[in-house]
Amino acid sequence: MYFFLKSKTAYHIMRLSILQLFLIGMIAAGGYARDINAQDLLAKNVSIQADNISLGSALDRLENLAGVRFAYSRSIIPVRTRVSLSASNEKLSAVLDRLLLPLQIEYQPGDGQIILKRSRKVSFLQEPLVPGAAQTVGVASAADIRLTGTVVDDKGDKLPGVSVVLRGTQRGTVTDEQGAYTLDIPDDKSAAGPPVLIFSFVGYLSKEVVVGAQTVVDVTLAVDSKSLEEVVVVGYGTQSKKNITGSVATVQGSEITRSPQANISNSFAGRLPGLIANNRSGEPGSDGSSMLIRGRATTGNSSPLIVIDGIANAIGGLDRLNPNDIESISVLKDASAAIYGAQAANGVILITTKKGIAGKPRFDYSFNQGFVQPTRLPRFVDAPTYAGILNTIDYYRNPSGGMNQRYSDAEIQKFRDGSDPINYPNTNWVKELMKPVARQNQHNLSVSGGTEKINYFVSAGTLYQDGLYRDGVNKYRQYSVRSNINVNVNDKLSFGIQLATRRENRSYIAGFGASNVFEFLYRTYPTLPARYPDGKLGAGVEQGKNPIAMATLAGTNNSPTTVSNGILRASYQLPISGLSVDGFFSADQSFAFTKEMRTNWIVYQYNKTTQQYSTVLGGPAKAQMYESQTNRALLTGNIKLNYVKNFGDHALSSFIAYEQSRETQEFFSASRNNFITTQLPDLSQGGAQPVDFGNSGSSYRTSRRNVFGRVNYNYMGRYLAEIQLRYDGSSVFPKGNRYGFFPGVSLGWRVSQEPWFQTGNAVNDLKIRASYGELGNDRVNPNQFRDNFQVRNGAFSTGSNASNVPLIQYSLLANPNITWEVAKKYNVGLNSTLFKKLTFDLDLFFENRTNILASRNVSIPALTGISSSQIPKENIAEVHNRGLETQIQYAGSRNNFTYNIGGNFAFAKSEVIFIDEAPNTLDYQRATGMPLGSDLGNPNADLMYRAIGVFKTQQELDAYPHVSGAGMGDLKYEDYNGDGKIDAADRIRSQYSNVPQITYGVNLGGGWKNLTLNVLLQGQARVAQYVVVEAGEFSSVMQSRAEDAWSPSNPNGNSPRIDSRTGTGVNGSYKNTFWFQNTAFLRLKNVELAYNVPQKIISRIGLGGLRIYTNGFNLLTFTKVKDFDPEGDNGNAFFYPQQKIYNVGLNVTF
């Protein structure tokens, strides 16, 4: 089966379909679905006072008070019936019993909602039930018999809110908070049989008890396991959480929306054990987090597979999904990911978007306004201090010249007092470049509803993010629409259509990235003017690169991107019991366009001798334009045969499926130089000479074919087993190596279900599980099994005229044996519930990653003449990864106060088992046996000298080996091998990298009446970044560095002296551990305070719910790092700062 896509046709079809469905959804209207665990949902306390209102209004109030959703048919439920209801801090289950049971309405929680339907079992009296009190239609007869009793569960805990009804009559009651009841029944000797009481409670099996001569009837109800199941999304389906045998972590969409972050990847850190999310930049439109699951076990592609609504590698990814559209997120970390085979070696993240729920239409609108600041900005010394530092540098060069060789005391005083701002400015470049606060805001409107035959969820959202540069062009705008519609044609056939589109508009500085701007922010001295008093921009340090001019005058790079996703699904129940077939076809496309006009600018330099300004040209000599277009398309087809059957105590669930996908990408770019004006921003208006033209293009196509299946078995909910098999084919490998087999197996034992397991209330649930799976990684360069060439123009001279001609040369030799990277994953774990309030999970894991692509360029002799860049990678490297994860959660309540506290902890450490290393490598310098470094193909890149202090005296310098050129105040490197000299043999390896080995999170929550507070702390440890912060004549100086730097006036300083340039001097050109900083931290990641406005207030203005909140993100950071954010990338701290966000918002339901 092959799929083809005509880009323009498909695009127009999807655009029209989305528009039509959005209009249909808006006319039909709908609501906002919440996903709440069934037990917690009914245990919520509510207070309500309603007199003679309609049943529909009463249900609306309860929805808002308890944060639940009722699903029902208005043709079946008498919503216009007038009711009265009074409750003060009572459980929702008890309130619903009093409200619904007298009206012969049953309720059942399921899939995040409470389903209402007409009772088919018994008739109840038509007056409200009062907990614990006997209920009759009229006045109790003197001949009545009064029955009393207590209802408990199978653990002996008392059950409030249980309905107690005399069968065949309207007499009934409900149990009180102590599980007690009182009921008067007739003493009718002429009845055909003895009276029978029916006890029923949501989540428990109903029980009928024959009443004999006794007047005390105590009852124990058994848990209805089916009604209390929490369903978790797994690969190609869902499973009951209690029956899952793999390591799967979940988070609900409602938790993600508590974060003010516009990029949802930034909301994962600290919430899920084993998921490492590091945010390396806060730049609008490019502020996503890099994600790893259980650390890093390869230097190839280590990102997890992203699956959105069942579509693997869906175009557009997860970063820019509308958080309000997300229902749930599941993370598959062990053999549970084997169902995705060759793409799942790094784990899988499953995103499920919201769907409609049968019920009346409901709108939900949300808005938030955010105020953004950097988490941390560099603090540089002022001009007087910097002038003194330069004098000290001069003193080292020429001690006989004294300490005031460059700046006299009088000149330094001018820097200090500001008396001559033209010649002696005192510039704070950070304040000049950055504004104190940037803004962002989001609007979202969703509508959902439907009937038992058709339901819908439609949403639209907007997002705006402003940059931190003063008057800068950095901005990001996003517009998104989603429509999910499901149709049940009959009890056998159903289908659904999911359409989504998103427009992303990014504006960047033309010709420069954030790293360029921050490089010159770091390099520009405080003794140079940002602006002269008359407003003219200063020239900066070189080539007119004043960072303010770069951010505001260099031109704009406009990069709009349109992403469209469409899925058509269908399922059919076959005539054979338990057998069904389903499938889907999806089409994803993206169109990314870039238009960049690079302009020059004029800055000024003042000559204090002539007292005249001279101009300096920054940027290109004449304007340049660059345009590019990238089109991507992904087609996926899937068909799946399912068989689900119960055989007594045996339960079987299985499927087999075929899936095929094809992805294409086309790229084209063109450029033109020498524009005489920027007012005509079209390529045709550029220079006409051949040297002014430029263009490029590329394309690729990959495809996959997969056959896979899964079998789940459980016996009495006690013994669990799962087998997954996948046979994958991928076009990125040569013929003969394109197909691979990836199995997975897991077992589980619910010890708590054993008859002999009796612990009272101490252990309510205990499950032990183990898994093994083999997974692959085919996300590699698709052309490595072919010889790669490149065309070089003017690279070769020939003939008598020595003219240049184009030359084709090898860029990469072919490796015809390239194949899958394979991960063998082992996992053992347990899940437990203690005292009905405490949950505890633990996982231990081990992974053996083999066939990792790495180069042999270390052991290949140089005499071969083969360039290292031409040597193909081979499947030679091997890495082990091991660790543990744990999660604990406790929830409780007291009077009107509810609370929860929890935490998660993960440890993952890699170890290189094999890598190509030179035969003469010293044992203590080998990468083998050490944690995975930055590059398996160049293990020497991670070797460092160990800095053990600075030379503080001449005697110390003379007595200890040092590198050439070292002096007092320079770093002291350890003579590791003790040979009396410092050379390459003294370099060692670190146990850490920029991937944290330890991650953790702590969540705290509380609620009192209508107020709720939620707090998330997040941290990492055993992590380091190599960051050389420049200081000296060629850059400014960090304040912390200046305070601790060794100098004659600070002989006890522990930081190396400040010289001309750190990066090229003794202290920076030798890679060493002084700059390898411990970037462990603890963050106050997220705080939210919310207030639900009472129903009695908002009902006056026709609202169903109003929630007002304020929240914050990255509010506090505790770390040893002083001058930059600890999540920043390796290098030199030239990155756009991470975001701290203060946010206010509201949610309105109507």
C-alpha positions, 0 to 999 in steps of 0.5 A: 500500500502506497500513499501519495499526497498532492500538497495544495489539494490536501491543504485546501481540503483540510482548510475547508473541512476545519472551517466547516466543522468549526462553524458546525461546532459553534452552532451546536455549542459544547462544554469543557471536559474534566478528567477526574478519578471516579473515587475522588470525584464522588468524595468531594465535599460540596455546600449548596442551598437551592429552593424550588429550582429546576433539576437542570439548574441544580445539576449546573450548580453542582458541576461548578461547585464540585468541578465535575461534568454530568452527561445525560439526555434531556429527553430522558432526564426531567431537567425541568422538574422543580427540586429543593436541595440543602447540603453543608460540606457533604460528600457529592455522592450523598447529595446526589443520592438525595437529589436523584434517587427520589426521581428514579435517576441513577448515576454512574461515574465514568471516564471523567464524567457522571452519567445520569440515566433512568433507574430500571430497578426500583422506585423511590419516594418522591421526596428528598431523602435525609441521611439516616432518617426513615422515609415514607410517603405518608405518616409512619404507621404505628404498626411499622417496624423500625430497622437500623444498621450500619453499612461498611466496605470489605475493609470494615470502613463505614460508607456514608451515602449508601441508598437503602430501599425496601424492594417494591416500595417507595420507602428508602433512606441513605446512610449518614456520615457514620454509615448508619441508617434507620428505616421504617418498613410495614409489618405486613403479615399478609405479604407474599414473602419477607421484606427485602432491603436493597443496598446500593452505592456507586463503586460497589456491588448492590446487595439484597438482604432478606429481613427476618425477625431481626431489627438490626441489619448490618451489611458489607458491600463489595467493591465493584472493580469495573466501576472504579477502574482508572483508564490510562492511554497506552500504545494503540489503546487504553488499559485499566491502571490496575492491570498495567504491567509496564512502567507508565507515568501519566499527567492530566491536561488540567495539571498542565494548564496550571502552568502559565507556560505557553510551551507545554514542554516546559510544564513537564519538569518535576511532574513525571518521574524519569522525564528530564525536561531542560529549558535551554532558552526563553526566546519567544517561539524557540523556548521549548525544553529538550526532553529525555526519558531515563537519561541519555544512552546514545549520542545519536537521536536521544529524543523520545517518540512523540505520538499525538492522538495515535499518530507517531512523529506527528508534524508540528510536535507537542511544543506548540499544542494548545494546552487547553486541548490536552486531555492526558499525557502518558509516558512509556518508559520500558517494554511498554514502548515496544509496541512502537518498535524501531522508533521507541528506544528513547521512550514514548510520550503519548498526547491525547486531545479532548473529545466531546461528551454527550450532554447539553452544550457548554462553552468554556472561555479562558484568558491569562495575562503574563508578565515575563522576566529573565530568571537571571541576567549577568551582572557586570562591573561598572565603569570605575571598577572595569577601569581599575581592572584594566590598570591591573592587567597593564601592571602585569605587562609592565610592573615598572609603569605602576597601577595607573597606566591606562586610566588615571585616578581623575579619569576613574572619578569621571566614570564614577560621577558621570561628569563627562558622559561622552568620554567617560560613560558608565554604561549598564548594557543589560539595562540598555538592551533589555526591558524589565518586563515583557508580556504574553497572553492567551485566549481560548474558547472551547465548546463541546456537547452532543448526544448519544449518537454524535458528540463534538469538541471544538476549540480556538486559541490565540497566543502572543509572546513579546521579547525582552529586547527594548524596541526589538523585533523578537515576537511570537504569535500563534492561532490554533483551531481544533475539531474532534467529532465522533459519530456512533452510527449504530451499536456496531459502527462508529467513526470520527474525524479530528482536524487541527490547524495552527498558524505560527508567526515568528519574528527574529533579528535578521542575520543574527541569533540570540547567541550573537546579541548576547555575545556582544552584550558580554563583550561590550565594556561599561566604559563604552557608551550605548547612546550618547547624550544626544541619542546617537548609538555608540559603535560598540566594540567592533564592526559597529556591533552595538548589541542595541543596534543589532537587536533593533536595526539589523532587520527582521526575519519573519518566519510564518509556519502553518501546521495542519493535521487530519485524522479519519477513524472508523471502527466496526463490531464484527458478528463474532462476539468480541471481534472488532476492526478499526483503523485510521488514516491521517494526513499531516502537513506543514508549510514553513516560510522565511523572509529575511531582510538584513539591513545595515545601520549607522552608529557613532564614535566620538573623538575627544581630540577633535570633538567630532563624531565619526560614523561606523557602518554595522551589518552588510555594506548593502541590504541582503534578502534571504527567503526559504520554503520548507514543506513537509508531509506525513501520511499514515494508514493503520488497520487493526483487528481486535479480540476481547473476551472473558472466559469465566475468571480469565480475561483476554484482550488482543489485537494485530495491526498493520501500519504504513507511513510515508514522510516527505520534505522539500526545501528551497532557498534563494538569496540576493545581495546589494539592495539599494533600498529596503522599501522594495523587499522582493528578491527581484529588486536585488543586485543583478550581478552573478555574485549577488545571486544564491540558491539552494535546495534539498529533499528527502523521503522516508517510509515505514511498514510495520506489523505488530500486535499485543496480547493481554491476559489476566486471571481474576485480576490477580495474575497479569501478562502482556506480550507485544510483538512488532516487525518494522521496516524502515527505508533509512537502512539498506536492503537486507537490513531494513527489517527488524523484530522487536518483542516485549513481555511483561508480567504482573502479580496483584498480591493484594488480590490473593485470599491469604493477603490480609492486612486490614486497612494497611495495604489496600492494593499491592502490585509487583511487575516486571518487563523486558523489551527490545526496542529500536532507533531508526531516527538517523541520517537516511543516506548513510548507506550511500556514498555522499558527494558535494559539488564545490564551485571554483575548487579546482584549476585546470588548463593553460588559463588556469580557470576554475571549474566545478568539482564533485568530491566525496563528503561521506563514504558509504556504510552498506552495513548500517542497521538498527540501534537496539535497546534491551530494556529490563524493569521491575517495579511495584505499585501500592496503595496504603491506608486508602490515602497513600500511594507509593510506586517504585521502579528499578531499570537497566538498559543495554544499548547496542549498535550505536552509530559512532565513528572509528576515526580515533583508531584509523591511522592518519597515513590512510589519508582519509579525512575524519569527516568522510569516515562513515559511522558504524554500529559499534558503540555500546552503552549501559544505563541503569537507575531507579524511580519512585513516586509517593502521594498522600491526600486527606481532608479535615472539615472544609480543608483538603490537602495533598502532598507528593513527590517523585525522584529519579536516578539514571546513570549511563556507562560506556561499555565500548567505544573506539579509542586509540590503542595507547589511551591511558586507562584513566583517560578512557571513555570506557567505563565512564558516563556517556560524554558529549561525543562517542566519536570524539571521546577526547572532547571530555578530557579536562585538567583538574583545577586545584586552586590558584597560585597565590604566591611566587613561592607556590608557583615555583614549587609546583609544576605549571603550564607554560606562561602561568603566573601568580593568580593563574589556575593551578592544575593537578599533576595527576600522574605525578611526573613533575610536569603538566601536560595532556597526560594529566587530563581526566574525566568527570562523572557528570555531564549536562544531563542530570543523573538525579531529577525530582519534584515535590507537589503540594496542594490545599483547598479551603472552601472556594480557595485552592493552592497548588505548588510545584518544586522541581530540581536536578543534581549530579549535573554540570555545565562547561561554561567559560565566561569571558573577562578581560580586555576583550570583554566585560567582567562579571561582578562575581568574577571580579569580587573573587578574582586573585589580584595584588589587592585581593591575594586570597581570591579563589578565582583566576586573575583577569587577563587580556582574554580568559578563553585564550589565556592560561586559564581558559585555553586549557579545558579544566574543571574550574569552568565545569560548574555544578549546575544542580538547582532547586526551583519553585517551578509553579505556584497557583492560587485560585478562587471559584466565585460562589454560584449564588453570585455568578448565577445572577449574571447567567454564568455557570462557573467563574474561576479567577487565579494567579500563578507563577513559573520559575519564581525562585531558583536555589543554585551555586551558579551565580551569573547565568541560569543553571539550565543554560547550555554548554559554552559561554553563556551566550543564550537568551535567558530563561523565563520567569512568569507572573500570570493572572487569568480567569476561566468562565463557563456558560 
